[in-house]
Structure formats: C-alpha cells, structure tokens
Amino acid sequence: MTSTVAKATPAPARRRPRIAPALTYLSLVLASLVVLVPLAVVFLTSLKTPDEVAEGGALSLPGNWLNLGNYATAFSDGKMLPAFANTAFILLFSITGTVLIGSMTAYAVDRFRFRAKKPVMALFLIATLVPGVTTQVATFQVVNSFGLFNSLWAPILLYMGTDIVSIYIFLQFIRGIPVSLDEAARLDGANSLTIYWKIILPLLKPAIATVVIIKGITVYNDFYIPFLYMPSEDLGTISTALFRFKGPFGAHWEHISAGTVLVIVPTLIVFLFLQRYIYNGFARGATK
C-alpha cells in the first residue's frame, strides 16, 4: 500500500510593516519643508513691491515676476561689490591660515611625543564646549590692544585662531598616514618641517577640501564678528551689508530679501558642485 505524503504548504510570508518607510518619508518631507519654505518666502518677497509686502502674506505671489528693481537697489545701496571684495579678502587669508595652523597643530599632536600631550587635547575639547559669546569681552580687549579693531585683520585673526573643529578633522586624517613614511624620510635626512611640507600636507588633500568648504561657508555667512569688529561702512561684508536696509522706523524687507538671494546664490552654487567633497571628507575622517 502506497502512502501519500502530504506536502506541507509554505506559510505565507510575513508582510513587512510599512509604517517605518512611511515615517522615514514623512520626516524627509518635513525636513525639506523646513528648509525650502523660508527660501521660498525670501524669493517671493524679493520680487514684491513695498505695498505687496505690507498687504500680502508671506507666501503670496508677486504681481510682477520680472520685478528686478529690488535686486538692483540691494546691489547698489547695499554696496554689495565692496562687500564681496572684503569678504573674498577675509576668506583668502582665513582659510589659508586655518589650513596651515590646523594641519601643523594636528601633525605636532599626533607625531610628536611630549608630556603635555594629553592636557593639550583636553584643552582643545574644553575649548569646543565653551560658548564663544562668554569670551567676547576679553577677546575684544585683546584685538583692540593689537590695534586691529575696525580693520579687516580683526576677523581674519579670530577666524584663524578659534577653529578647533579643523584641527580634529586634520588629526583624524593624519592618524591614517603610516608613520613608516616619516621614518623613511628621516633616514634620507629630512627634518620635521620637510616631512610635513612634502609628505603629510600633500596627503591631506581630502581633509583640506573638507576644511576649506566648511570654513569658507562659515566665514561667508558669519554676521556677528564682522558687525562687532568692523563697524565702518567701508569695511562691510556681504552679511553686514544687508543690515543697511534696517532703519529705526522699520525695515525694507523686499530689499533685504533681494540682498539675501544675492548672498545665497554663490554659497548654493559652491555647495552643489563640491558637496561630494564634504560628505566624502567626513566619511573618510570618521573611518580612519
């Protein structure tokens, strides 16, 4: 007698819960709205007339989409051209100084052996935890004693000397460079400065690109330091140039919005073209 073997029917596969992807997409949409809605308000306001700004809502559409008079006013009355020149000057020296000082400091901390190494690293960590506003009184007195107040060198000095994040970025990359390269160079008669300049610094190109982009955007958008240390109108930057349209009896929001768009466009273009260097730099620095 032949026995029939009942084939077991496979159990239906469990359906994956769809609530997790839905929450993920919902959070992405909300995050996008948080970023895009203010930009849309600024762009729409830049195309409106003063009456439309006063009577309409934040997201109301302008009557004339080709109204570029606010941009012309913001560029001329806001003295945007000198402001761009001052900002470029500050960016050039600030970023160059940050790269050299940060990479040299990271090289010395990682490669040299000295007793105060751990206290120095602890001080770097403490410096990142101290709010910068709490030290502005002492900082202002130091800058003023050097005779740098109301000059372009005041923000340059502050931007170069207060960037602990750049030091940590360089430090993570230098720890991934084999020490055997230093030892081989020393056998050939190279000193520490030669090793840094000809071996370490060329290998830090990804870290340099990351620091240049992050530091450049930070300096480009900073308002507090230029406003505090360069009160003269001739020394304005693009961030302080927008403050010219704020008067004691109100603000010309259509002109401020047009100037804001002019300020945002260069940063947006640079970020779109160089964003992969930012992500790759942070990812490589985190895995080293």
C-alpha positions in Angstrom: 0.0 0.0 0.0 1.4 3.3 -1.0 1.2 6.1 1.5 0.7 9.5 0.3 2.9 12.1 1.8 1.1 15.4 2.3 3.2 18.3 1.1 3.4 21.0 3.6 2.2 24.2 2.2 4.6 27.1 2.9 3.3 29.6 5.4 2.5 33.0 3.9 5.4 35.4 4.2 5.0 38.0 6.7 4.4 41.4 5.4 6.9 43.9 6.4 5.5 46.7 8.4 5.1 49.7 6.2 4.9 52.3 9.0 8.7 52.6 9.2 9.2 53.7 5.5 6.2 56.0 5.8 7.7 57.7 8.8 11.0 58.0 7.0 9.5 59.7 4.0 7.3 61.8 6.2 10.4 63.0 8.2 12.2 63.8 4.9 9.3 65.8 3.6 9.0 67.8 6.8 12.8 68.4 6.9 12.6 69.6 3.2 9.7 71.9 4.0 11.6 73.4 7.0 14.5 74.3 4.6 12.6 75.2 1.4 9.7 77.2 2.8 11.9 80.0 4.2 13.8 80.2 1.0 10.5 80.4 -1.0 9.3 83.2 1.3 12.6 85.1 0.8 12.5 84.6 -3.0 8.8 85.7 -3.3 9.4 88.8 -1.1 12.4 89.8 -3.2 10.0 90.2 -6.2 7.3 92.2 -4.5 6.7 95.9 -4.2 6.5 97.6 -0.7 2.7 97.6 -0.9 2.6 93.9 -1.7 4.9 93.2 1.2 2.7 95.2 3.6 -0.6 94.0 2.4 0.0 90.4 1.3 1.0 87.3 3.2 4.4 85.6 3.4 3.6 83.1 0.6 1.5 85.4 -1.5 2.6 85.7 -5.1 4.1 88.9 -6.5 2.2 90.8 -9.1 5.2 91.0 -11.4 7.6 88.1 -11.6 10.1 90.2 -13.6 10.4 92.9 -10.9 14.2 93.0 -10.6 14.4 96.5 -9.2 14.8 95.3 -5.6 17.9 93.4 -6.7 19.4 96.5 -8.3 18.7 98.5 -5.2 20.1 95.9 -2.9 23.3 95.7 -5.0 23.9 99.4 -5.3 22.6 100.8 -2.0 23.9 97.8 0.0 27.3 98.3 -1.6 27.5 94.6 -2.5 30.5 94.9 -4.7 32.9 96.2 -2.0 31.3 93.8 0.4 32.1 90.9 -1.9 35.7 92.1 -2.2 36.1 92.4 1.6 34.6 89.0 2.1 36.9 87.5 -0.5 39.9 89.1 1.2 38.9 87.7 4.6 38.1 84.3 3.1 41.5 84.0 1.4 43.6 84.7 4.5 41.3 83.0 7.0 41.1 79.7 5.1 44.9 79.7 4.3 45.7 80.4 7.9 43.3 77.8 9.1 44.7 75.1 6.8 48.3 75.8 7.8 47.7 76.2 11.5 45.3 73.4 11.8 47.4 70.8 9.8 50.6 71.8 11.6 48.9 71.5 15.0 47.4 68.2 14.2 50.8 66.9 12.9 52.6 68.0 16.0 50.0 66.5 18.3 49.9 63.1 16.5 53.6 62.6 15.6 55.5 64.3 18.5 55.7 62.8 22.0 55.7 65.3 24.8 54.4 65.3 28.4 51.7 67.9 27.9 50.1 66.0 25.0 47.0 64.8 27.0 46.4 68.2 28.7 46.6 69.9 25.3 44.0 67.5 23.8 41.8 68.1 26.9 42.1 71.9 26.4 41.1 71.5 22.8 38.0 69.6 23.9 37.2 72.1 26.6 37.5 75.0 24.1 34.8 73.4 21.9 32.4 73.4 24.9 32.9 77.0 26.0 30.4 79.3 24.2 32.2 82.0 22.2 30.0 84.7 23.4 31.2 84.3 27.0 34.8 85.2 26.0 34.0 88.2 23.7 34.8 90.9 26.3 38.4 89.5 26.7 38.7 88.9 23.0 37.6 92.4 22.2 40.2 93.8 24.6 43.0 91.7 23.0 42.1 92.7 19.5 41.8 96.3 20.4 45.2 96.3 22.2 46.8 95.0 19.0 45.3 97.9 17.1 43.3 95.7 14.8 39.8 97.0 15.7 37.9 98.3 12.7 40.2 96.6 10.2 40.0 93.5 8.0 42.6 91.7 10.0 40.5 91.5 13.2 38.1 88.9 11.8 41.0 87.1 10.0 42.8 86.7 13.3 39.7 85.4 15.1 38.8 83.0 12.3 42.3 81.5 12.2 42.7 81.1 15.9 39.4 79.7 17.0 38.8 76.7 14.7 39.2 73.6 16.8 37.0 71.5 14.5 39.5 71.8 11.7 42.3 70.6 14.0 40.3 67.4 14.8 39.5 66.9 11.1 43.2 67.0 10.2 44.0 64.9 13.2 41.8 62.1 12.1 43.4 62.0 8.6 46.9 62.2 9.9 46.3 59.2 12.1 45.6 57.2 8.9 49.0 58.1 7.4 51.6 55.4 8.1 54.4 56.5 10.4 56.8 54.5 8.2 56.7 57.3 5.7 58.1 59.7 8.3 60.8 57.2 9.3 61.9 56.6 5.7 62.1 60.4 5.1 64.2 60.8 8.3 66.6 58.2 7.0 67.1 60.3 3.9 67.9 63.3 6.1 64.6 65.1 6.1 63.6 67.2 9.2 60.1 67.5 10.7 59.2 70.6 8.6 60.3 68.9 5.4 58.3 65.8 6.3 55.2 67.9 7.0 55.5 70.1 3.8 56.4 67.3 1.3 54.8 64.2 2.7 52.0 65.0 5.2 50.4 68.1 3.6 50.1 66.6 0.1 48.3 63.5 1.6 45.8 65.7 3.4 44.1 66.9 0.2 40.7 65.4 1.1 40.9 66.9 4.6 41.9 70.3 3.2 39.0 70.2 0.7 36.6 69.5 3.6 38.0 72.2 5.8 38.1 74.8 3.0 34.4 74.2 2.2 33.2 74.1 5.8 35.3 77.1 6.9 34.5 79.1 3.8 30.8 78.7 4.3 31.1 79.6 8.0 33.1 82.7 7.3 30.9 83.7 4.4 27.7 83.6 6.4 29.1 85.0 9.7 27.5 88.2 10.9 28.5 88.6 14.5 32.3 89.1 14.2 32.3 91.5 11.2 29.5 93.5 12.7 31.3 93.8 16.1 34.9 94.3 15.0 34.3 96.3 11.7 31.6 98.9 12.4 32.8 101.1 9.5 30.5 101.0 6.4 33.6 100.8 4.1 34.6 97.5 5.7 31.3 95.8 5.5 31.0 92.2 4.4 28.1 90.6 2.5 26.5 89.5 5.8 26.6 93.0 7.3 25.7 94.7 4.0 22.1 93.6 4.4 21.9 95.4 7.7 21.9 98.7 5.8 18.3 98.3 5.0 17.2 98.1 8.6 16.2 101.6 9.9 14.9 102.9 13.2 11.4 103.0 11.9 11.2 99.7 10.1 12.9 97.5 7.5 12.7 97.3 3.8 12.1 93.6 3.6 11.9 93.5 -0.2 15.4 94.9 -0.4 16.7 92.7 2.4 15.2 89.6 0.7 16.7 90.6 -2.7 20.1 91.0 -1.0 19.7 87.7 0.8 19.1 85.9 -2.5 22.3 87.6 -3.9 24.2 86.3 -0.9 22.7 82.8 -1.0 23.4 82.1 -4.7 27.2 81.9 -4.5 27.1 79.6 -1.5 24.5 77.4 -3.1 26.5 77.1 -6.3 29.7 76.2 -4.4 27.8 73.7 -2.3 26.1 71.9 -5.2 29.4 71.5 -7.0 31.5 70.5 -4.0 29.0 68.7 -1.8 30.6 65.3 -2.5 33.9 66.5 -1.0 32.1 67.5 2.2 30.4 64.1 2.6 33.5 62.1 1.5 35.7 64.1 3.8 33.6 63.5 6.8 33.1 59.8 6.0 36.8 59.1 5.5 37.7 61.1 8.6 35.2 59.1 10.7 36.5 55.7 9.5 40.2 56.4 10.0 
